[in-house]
Amino acid sequence: MARALMFQGTGSSVGKSVLVAGLARACVRRGLQVRPFKPQNMSNNAAVTAGGGEIGRAQALQARACGVAPDVDMNPVLLKPQGMAGSQLVVCGQVRGQVHARDFQSFKRGLMPEVMHSFGRLAGACDLVLVEGAGSASEVNLRDDDIANMGFAQAADIDVVMIGDIDRGGVIASLVGTQAVLDRRDAARIRGFIVNRMRGVPSLFADGMTAIAQHTGWAALGLVPFLDRVRDLPAEDAADLRAGRTGQGALRVAVPWLPMIANFDDLDPLRAERDVALTVVARGQPLPPCDLVVLPGSKATISDLAVLRAEGWDIDILAHVRRGGHVLGICGGYQMLGRHVADPHGVEGPAGRVAGLGLLDVETVLSGEKRLENVSGTLLPERVAVRGYEMHMGVTDGPDHVLRPLIDLRTHGDGAVAPSGRVWGSYVHGLLSDGAARRALLARLGAGSVGRDHDETVEDALDALADHLERHVDITALLALARPVCV
């Protein structure tokens, strides 16, 4: 019979996703078959499963840590924010429509049976399920009909480890305060705690760990020092994509920060390149002189395009191209590079049609049907291998796509290239992860040596994280808290 343990946090971005990934890898090393599970997630960083479903990117990373393929059961409810239009609701990997926050609160209880079915299927295929909560466990105002934190823990009859982030300050109060505000029955579920992201000498917080344990009665399971290698793992929250410059390489890449940025882990391979200096440009700042501008994916292409214009970045990009610079647009960024983006059915908001940047002779029509597929092919004209996934709502077509696709996907061409050869668009996320494809694209810009496949970098980081947690978390005691699953 499988066992399960849930990890909740005192707040968002306390490191739950990364800790679960590292603990999963550590438990797999101990000979256990492990599966990750997150009942409800909210993120625009998502992944495609082999069956053509969609889950949060964090759960895909956790699946990798477990050595298994991502599965829709690992994240049965996914909310993808779309600004004023609310959120796109994805259930068991497929789009169910759009919801506003207030509406979701009223009907999410109806999703619990599907959440429990997914949990049961996972538990039936492994020894251990590591469950990740969402946001803050102390949001008692959302406790009614909760399916993400204590509501799920009670329904599944599993216990909880609470995670606090010392780096943001006030960790003693946040952990003790979480116990104080919770209903007594919910608080009884919490059996231990982990303090994450300690900077400095861990022994200096020994008394703090003791104080938390004394106030709460929870077991102190670990004080985890900050680990820089975590930066090599894909982040789930766009807030983790900090504005500013990373790297000191000679090749300069600029990325304008747009509110509805999605699947931004496409940028991770560039961040990791020694020959690349990547700058994420905050609103209110002009695009700096650079060799390449990257427009990443967007959950709301039309509204992000309006922000791009409001910031004057459209003028900066057009001037950049006139000076001989290059531009790469991925998914929503590709749509922005065309002549027009039409939304006749109001997929992203009010129906309408807006002008794009006009750097590619293509047009996009948004539709309610979502394309979710893992793909592979070759980058043109170099004919080097490309693999990744498509995740978009809309069809892009036009002369530059027909005459000059960027990628040959065997059954059809993907993307487009301008006649100048300096503006590229593609629907393929993960295009830059393959070392060979990244090497070919950066060579067009005059880059020298290019690193290995980014997947290898992620694997190494997962191993380093597991080693780190073995040193700083009592994993044996943690496993002893995992209850048998009865669903």
N, C-alpha and C positions, 0 to 999 in steps of 0.2 A: 504494500500500500504506500502510495506517495505521501510525502509530508510537505508542508508549506509554511512559510514565514513571510510576514509582510513588513515592508520598510516604509514608514511614513516620515514626514518632515515637519519641523516647526514653521517652515515657510517654503515658498518657491525657491528654486535654484540653490538649495543647500547641499546639492551633490548626490541626491538619491539615485539618479540614473547611472552615474558613473560608479558609485559604490556597488550597486546591484550587478553591474557588468563585471567589476573586478572580483566580487565574491562568487559570481557564477563561474568565472574561469578558475578560481581557486578550488571550488567544490568539484568541478569536473576533474581537476588534477587528482583529487582524492578518490576518484573512481565512481563518482555519482553521475547519473543521467539527470541533467538539470534543464529546466525550462523557465524563461522569464514570463511575467504576466503583469500587465497594467490594465485594470478594468476600464479606466477612462483617461484619455490623454487630450491635451490641447496643444497643438503644435503645427506649424506650417513646414516643418522639416520631416518629411515622410519617406517611406521606402515601399517598393513594390515586391510582393511575394511571388513565388513561382506560379501560383494559381491565378495571378492577375488581380490580387487584392492589394489593399493599402493599409499600412500600419505606421505608427510613429517611428522615426529614425532611431530613437533611443532603444526601442525594443528590437529593432533589426541589429543594432550593435550588441545588445545583450544576447541575442540568438547566436551571433558570431562568437561571442565569448563562451557560449555553451557548446560550440561546434556543431550547430544544427542550422537548417535553413529557416529564414523568417516565415512565420505562419500567421494568418489573420486572427487565430485564436489568442495570440499573444497580446493583442490590443484590440478588443472587440468594439470599443467606442472611441472614436477619434473626432475631435472638433478642430476644424481648420479656420481660424479667424479670417474674415473678409471685410474688416473695417465696419463701416456703417451698415453694410448688408447683413451683419451678424456673422454666423459661422456656418461653414459647410459641415454637415453631419455625415460621418462615415461609420457604418455599422457592419461589423464582420467583413470589413474590407471593401464595401461598396457604398457609394453615395446614396443617402436617403433624402437629401434635400438640404434646405437652409433653415437655420433656427436662430432666433434671438435669445439672448441670455435668459430673459424672464420666461419665455416659452419653454426653454429647455428645463428649467427648474421644475416646471409643473408636470412634465411628462417623462422625466428621466427614470422614474421608478419603473415604468413599463419596459425599460431596457434591461433591468436586472436579470430576468430569466435568460436572455441571450448572453449576458455577461457570465452567469453561472454555468451555462452550457459550455461556453468556451473554456472556462476554468476547469470544468470536469473533463473535457477532452484532453487538455494538456496534462492534467494529473494522471490520466490513464496511460500516459506514454512515457513516464519518467519516475525517478525516485524523489525528486525535490523540485518544488515550484517556489521561485523567489518572486514575491509580489511587490510591485512598486505603487505607492500611493500617488496622489496628485495634489500639488499646491501645499496648503497648510492644513494639518490635522486639527488646528484650533479654530477653524472657521465654523463655529457652532451655529452661526446663522444659516449655514447651508446644510446642516445635519439632516433635516427632514428629507427623505427620499434620496439620501446620499448613496452613490454607487462606487465612489472613488476611494474613500478612506474608511472610516469606522463603519459606515453602512455595509461595505463589502466585507470587512473583517468579521462583523457579527453574522452576516448571512453565510459566510464560508466557515465560520467557527475556527478562525486562525488567530494567532497572537501576533504582536507588533513589536518591532524595534524602532525607536524614535531617533531621528537624526537631527542634530543641530549644527550650525555653521559658526565656528568661533571667529572666523575671519571678518564677519560683518558686525561683531560685537554683541554683547548682551546674551551670550549663549546660555548662561546659568538661568537667567530670567525667562528666556524663551522656552527652555525645556521644562523648568518647574511651572511656569505659567501655563504651558500646554496642559499639563496634568490638572491644574487648578480649574480651568474653564471647561474641561470635558465632563460630560455626564459620567457618573460614577461607574456605570456598567461599561462604557467605552474605555474609561481610564484603566479599568482592570485588565483590559486586553494588552496593555503595554507592559512588556517584561524586561526590556533592557534599552540602553541608549548608546549611541556612538556620537562623539564630537568630531566633526570633520574640519579639514583645512587649517590645522594648527601651523602657525608660522613661529619660528623661534625654538626655544628649548622646551620640549614636551614636559619635562619635570616641573617647570614653572606653573603648570596647570594641574598638578597632581591634587592639590587641595580643592580645586574647582570640581574635579571629577568626584571627589569624595562628598563635596557639598551637594551636588546634584543627586547622587545616590542616596544620601541621607534624607533629603527633602522628598524624594519621589518613591523610594523603595525599589527602584529599578536597578538591574545589574549593569555595571559599567563594562561595556563590551569592547571599548577601544577609543583611543585618542589618535586620530589619523593625521599625521603631518601633511602639509601641502606637497603635492607631487607635480613637478613641472611637466612630466611626460603626459599628463592628462590632456595637455593642449593638443596632442596628436590625435585625440579621439574626436569624432564628430559631435558637435554640440547640438542640443535639442532646442534651446531657446535662443532667439535672435538677439536677446540682450547680451549673450555671450560673445557676439561678434562685435568687438569693441572698435569704435572709430579710432583712427590713428594708423601709424606705420608699423609694419612688422618686416624684419629682414633688412639686410644692408646690400643686397645684390645690385648689379648694374642695370638689370632689366626692371623698369618701373611699370607697375600695374596699379590702376586706380579703379575703385569700385564705389559708385555713389550709393549712399545708404538710403534705401526706400522703405517706407513703413511696412509694406506687405511682402517684404522679401521672403522667399520660400526656397527650401532645399539649398540653403546657403553653404552646406558642406561641400558643394562643388568648388568652393574657394580653398578648401583645406590643402589640396595638393600644391597650390601656388604658394600658400603660406609656408609650406615646409621646404620649398626650394631655396637653396643657398644663393643661387644667382638671381633671385627675384626679391624685389622690395615691393610689398603689397600695401597699399594705402586704402583704408575704408574711409570715405569722405563723409563727414557729418553734414547735416543740413545747415545752411548758412555759410558754408565754405565753398569756394570755387574748386573745380577739378584741377589738380596740380598738373604740371607738365609730366607726361608719361609716354610710354611706348604702346601700352595697351589699356583700353577701357573695357571692363567686363560689366555687362548688365545681367545679373543673375535672374533666377526664376522669381515669379511674383504670384501671390494668391489673388491679386486684383490688378490686372494689367492696366486697365483704363485709369483707375484712381492713382496708381503709382506713376503712370505716364504724366498725369496732371501735376503731381508733386515734382517730378523731374523738370517739368517746364517752369513751375513756380520758382524753383531754386535757380533757374538759369542754366541748368546743366545741359539742356538740349543745345544751347548756344556753344557751351564749352566743347561738347562732343563733336558738333559740326566743324568747329574751328580745328579741333584735334585731327579730324580726318583730312581737312584741307591742307594741314601741315605735313601730311604723310603718315599719320598715326593709324593704328589698327583698333578695331572694335570687335568684341565677341559678345553675342547675346545668346543666352541659354533659356529656352522655354519662354516664359513671359518676357524676358529680355529680347529674345528673338522676335516675338510679336511686336515689340515696341520699335524695332528697327525698320519695319515695313512702312508702306504708304498709309495704310489705314487699319484700324482695329474696329470691327463691327460687333455689336452685341444686340442682335435683333430680338432675342427672347428674354433680355434682362437677367442673364446668368450672373453678372457681377453687380448689378444694381439697375438703375433705370435703363431701359432700352435706348440704344443710340449708336452713333458711329463717330469716331474721332480720328484725327490725323496722327500718324506715327511720325518717326523721325525722317522717313524717306531715304534712308541709307541703303535699303534693299528694295528691289522692285517685286514686292510680294504684298499680299493683303491677308488679313486674318478674320475669320468669322467664328465667334465664340458660340458654343452650343452646349446643351445640357448633358451630352454624352461624354464620359471621361475615358480617355485612353490610358490604360495601365498595363505596361508590358515591359519585360526585360528584353533587351535587344543586343545584337552584336553585328558588326560589319567592318568596313574599312574606311579609313580617312582618305579623302581624295585631295590631291592626286598622288599622295605618297604611298597609298595602298598599305598602310600599317593598320593593325588590328585595333578595333574600338569595341568596348562593351559598356553597357550602362542600362538605363531604363527610361521609358517615357511615362510622363504623368501630367496630362494636360487636358483641358477642355477647349476645343477649337481646332480648326483646320486652317493651315497657312499654305497659300498657293500663289503662283505668279512666275514671270519669266526667269527671275534669278534662281528660283527653286527648280524649275524644269530644266534649265540649261546648265546650271552650275550648283548642284547639290553639294553640301559639305561632306556628307557621309553616304556611302553605299551600304544600305541595310539588306542587300540581296534581293528582297522582294520589292523594294522601293527606295527611292532616294530620300534623304533627310536633310533639312536645312537649306541654306542658300549662301552663295558667295557673290559679292558685288563684282562688277567687271574689273574694278581696280585690283581685286584680290586681297584687299585690306579690311573688308568688313565681312564677318562670318556670323551666321546664325544657325542654331541647332535646337532640336527638341530633346536631345539625348543628355540627360543628367548622368554624371559620372564620366563624362568625356575626358576630363583631365586626370582621372585617377590612374588610368593605364600609363605606365612610364613611356611606352613607345609613342602613343598618340600625343601625350603632352610634349615629349621631346620633339616631335615633328612640328607641332604648332609653334612652340617657342623658338625653334630653329628658323622659322619664317621671320622672326623678329630679331634674329642675330644672337640668340642665347647660346651659351657654350654648353657645359656639362649639365645634364638633367638627371635628377634622382631616379630611384627605382619605383616600381608600382606602389601607389599609396596604400594599397591593401596590406602590403608587407609592413609598412610603417605602423598601421593600426594594430596589426597582430603583435608586433613587438611592444607597443604601448600597453596592450591588454595583459601581456605577460609581465611587464614591469609593474603594472598596477596590482596584479594578483600577488606578486612577490612582496610588494609594499604592504598589502593588507594582511598577508600571512605574518608579517612582523609586528603589526600594530593593532590587529583585531583578534580577539579570542574566538576564532572560527569554530573550534570544538564546542565551546559554550553556546555559541550562536546556533549551531545545528541542533543542540539539545533542546532548544526552545521551539523547534519546528514541530507542529502538530500533524498527526495523520489526517489526510483529507477524506471527508465523508460528504460526497455530493451526489 
